[in-house]
């Protein structure tokens, strides 16, 4: 619900900026048309709408045109189910969210702090803490590497997006002075995440950091053919804390050179990251609850 409200507020902003902007979400499913009226649909009618129209409609968005926003929204809601069984409570949640204007800087910053707290709470929810790396760790690693505008930044196990948002803030603070700079920043921040929940949280996190269409893919980074990663895929900076102590899916290790095959996920991620990096390699190691890199 938070994600839908943020998307709708951002689309309202885009409509003001561009007269020809058209939402990829069908009108009936747009937040403003089913959720914005505090006296609107509630109870069983609202629950039925969410279960049988809203989520199925978002999961089956038309992506035949290749529209990145449509693909992203479809991927966000691909594995989404409604676990709230009371439509009246859904309405109460929706009405609370309607009190937040994500286009107002004060509201957005306040909610950003709340959202950070939600992500921090997930540290104990994820296996081996892979959902969330402590903010202090992401910030110090980012300061050490110091990515700059124009450099391509990748996190192939991005979880909820802690390293990506740290990179965004580091670059914004030093280099972003215009709309054109912001566009370059948006195009050069990349993430990959396998699990649906952290993927959705990551996308929402990046939108809260003013990335209009986050370049985050819901995929298993390790499952890509190692030799298929070529010059066009290379990046300048990798900031990541991949999962340690986990075993990969059967056969995934065969994607990698025979001398380095293993079922230990961290070792394969290290090989993968070396492959992705352009030119010289600098490795900084920082210990954290989820592992170290």
Beta strands, then each sheet from edge to edge (+ up, - down):
strand 1: 153-155
strand 2: 189-193
strand 3: 215-218
strand 4: 237-238
strand 5: 287-288
strand 6: 291-292
sheet 1: 3+ 2+ 1+ 4+
sheet 2: 5+ 6-
end
